[in-house]
């Protein structure tokens, strides 16, 4: 998959809401394929720290699959920190045997309604672009 296509999707997601600080797409191994930061934002972490975070976020999401028979599939997870809110959204491909091929990693400003933004803006944006991920 082209890095430019994934970067364009990150930009589309970033543009859905002014409270989104960062959007990144990681593969199932946790390697960041594309990232976009809000214009003018000074990131809280270095590029290396962000890469390490991506690996850990994907690993945490993958460990939750062990309980899917009881809980159902992970739709997204949110963590609130003092300086930001983070979310991991698996990009599930219903027409593929390769579920969770990609993960959307987001950060939001503290005080934002991350749940509402994810459900009403981010997930519809992913759905609109789902055919790109099934290649």
C-alpha positions, 0 to 999 in steps of 0.5 A: 500500500502506498505511503502517500495514500495512507498519508492522505487518509491520515490528513482526511481524518485529521481534518474531521475535527480540530481537536485531533492532534495526531493521526497515524496508521500502523500495520499489524506489526506496529510499524507506522506506515503514515503519520500526520500532525495538526498544523503548528503542533509541537509533538510531545514525543520524538519520532522514535518514541512515537514509533515505540508507542505504535508498537505497544498500542498495536500489541495491546490491541492484539492481546484484546483479541483473546477475549473477543469470543466473550466481549465482541470485537474491539471497536476502539480503545481510549486512554486519557493522560494528563497532556492528551487523550490517545485512541487506537482504532482497528481497521477491520476489513469485513470482506477479508480474512486478514482482520485488523491489518491496520490500526489507526492511532490518534491523539486528541487535546485534553478536554475533547470528546474523543468518543464522540469524535471517533464514533461520529467523524473518524469511523465514518471516514474510515468506512468511506476509505475501507476499499483502500485497505482491502487491497 
